[in-house]
Amino acid sequence: MKSMSISVILDWIPDKYRIFYKSTGLDQLFRHARMLDDSMEIIDNDFLYLTQESSFLDREWDIRKPRFLIFCTKTGSKEGQINPSWMEHAAILYTDEPFHKVFHEFLDIFDKYYAWYEQCLKIIIENKDVSDLLDYAATFLCNPIALFSPTGKLLHYTGKFQEKIEGTLWDEVINFGFTPTESIYPDEHQRVMQEIHSGNRLISSVFRQDPSHHSLTAPLYFEGKNFGAFGTTDMNGPFTEAQKALLLEVVHFTELAMNHQIQPFLLQDEENYYVIRLLQGYPADELSTSYYLQARNYTNEDIWYLYQFSLPESDVSDTRQSAYIHQIKNILPHGVVLYFEHSIVAVCRRRDFDPDYEKSYAALEDLLKRLSLKVYISTRFFRFTDLSMAYGQCRLMKSYPLEPQKHIQRFDEAFLHVLYGVLKEKNSLPGFCHPAVLSLWQSHMEQDLTLIHNLKCYLINGRNIAETARTLHLHRNTLIYRLRKIEDLLHISLDYLDENMLLYLLISCFICETL
């Protein structure tokens, strides 16, 4: 059921009227306006009632009072004529206009609001771009409104200020395209972010450079997840209840459009924000992922690789970033390429660029040599939402590079080296070995080192004697003899290993062969 906030109604009363009211109850909603005089009863409290001085003073009121009353009186009348208890739910409108004319002014307010409401719905139903919706919806807001992605990037800006904004913080927002989070106190910014994650609808804050500038943040939620926020500011003072109510309506329409449209507008308007969110480890629902993939002609069956290009310089200008991205896109034209955390990150399907294909590998290596770059390539993965995992693999390779360093490093090849590097940070590698296996290695006798290698092959081949003998080019009986000797040295039975011991022995063999 459509309804209008009393705060908006009172805010839209023409300037020619002088009105007095208290702020209590300004969040109440009403469907339309009705007159209240001697011949009318209060039938439906979903309506806003207007009365005039004579009707109000002469009437005996029953228990059922209107939820909010507009009391029309002549200019110069005393406010004390209304019982103070009524003033909690009433407004006094001073005018010399005839009562019926005042009443029609209120009807016009409702008609104006519903025309705006219906047009917003029409834009959504016709599946027009959400920027069209925001451009129209902002016509009823006193201040301009900006739509930001979850990463803080400006997606759309609409509306006008009633005064010049040159040199102000809001001017910087429009020019640079990012939320000026530095414009509010750090602890205030932390509070705003906490309130966004808590699901709060309207969050007020004050600019530290100019306390007269009030900021209002209205987060957007799509299927329970934050998908950006509206930001607006008032340069004259705190936001009125009417401004807040209308902003919430715009939020409602935008979220409705997100649910109605086939492709959510945020995924259309900012190419890389969704990838950045995944790289940062934020969760993503299947619907949003499907929208993103469909918009780029990707499918859920695609196989992916993530590439992290390590740049030679520590501080890269925007121009240099663009130059690197342009060169990388020449060999990954169908991938998503962006600057992220001081490196260039690319995500590409295997069918568009396969690093296992000789010509693709050669083209990539040639690019890296020309630009003096290194690239770290993740294992292939099958779900686009696993970007954070793939990116983590590349970061580990960068932290524990293979020696000698090559232009191309792949996680498939560097896995053990990376694993050893991570383990070394917690303990020396021999500390992770089974004592008996370590003792064999420390003897440095060739026959003992051979036993370690035989044990590793036996465990890798699933403790299959025939397959292990074939791998080692040994006679079956020779292998059995060596395995029995290993059992004697380790004081265990290789036929009855639990999973933990099996893994422990296998890792011990791998570590010893690399020490």
Number of C-alpha atoms within 10 A of each C-alpha: 4 11 16 21 19 20 21 22 18 19 15 15 16 13 8 9 13 12 18 15 15 12 14 11 15 20 15 15 21 21 17 17 19 18 20 20 18 12 7 9 14 17 9 12 15 17 21 24 24 24 19 20 17 12 14 18 11 10 10 8 10 8 5 10 14 21 20 24 21 24 22 24 20 16 13 9 11 10 13 8 10 16 9 11 8 14 20 17 19 24 21 21 22 20 18 13 14 11 18 10 10 19 18 14 15 21 15 13 19 21 13 12 18 16 10 16 17 12 14 20 15 13 18 22 13 10 14 13 15 21 17 13 21 23 15 18 24 20 14 16 18 16 18 20 24 24 25 24 24 18 15 16 17 24 19 18 21 17 18 15 14 10 8 9 13 9 8 13 18 22 13 15 16 14 10 12 17 17 21 14 14 11 17 20 15 12 9 17 16 13 14 21 14 12 16 21 12 10 15 14 15 18 16 15 19 21 19 15 13 13 14 14 19 20 22 21 23 23 27 25 19 16 12 9 14 16 20 22 20 23 21 19 24 20 19 9 13 18 17 12 17 21 19 17 19 20 24 17 14 24 21 14 21 23 17 15 24 21 14 14 16 11 18 22 16 20 20 16 15 14 14 15 19 22 23 19 17 18 20 14 16 12 13 15 12 11 11 16 18 15 17 22 15 13 15 12 9 15 16 13 9 15 17 25 23 28 24 25 25 20 18 12 11 9 9 15 10 10 9 12 16 15 12 21 20 14 14 22 16 10 15 20 14 17 20 18 24 22 19 13 7 14 19 20 25 23 22 20 22 18 11 15 20 17 18 9 10 10 12 16 14 12 12 19 17 13 17 19 11 8 13 12 17 21 25 26 24 24 19 16 18 14 14 25 21 16 24 19 18 24 25 14 24 24 17 18 24 18 12 16 17 15 7 5 9 12 17 17 20 18 19 12 11 17 15 14 17 20 13 15 18 15 14 14 9 9 10 12 18 15 13 16 20 18 14 15 23 18 15 21 21 12 11 10 10 10 12 17 19 14 20 23 16 22 24 20 21 23 18 13 15 10 15 12 18 15 15 23 20 11 13 13 10 14 12 14 11 10 21 15 10 15 19 14 13 22 14 11 13 17 10 13 12 18 8 9 12 10 8 8 14 15 13 14 22 20 16 23 25 15 17 22 13 10 8
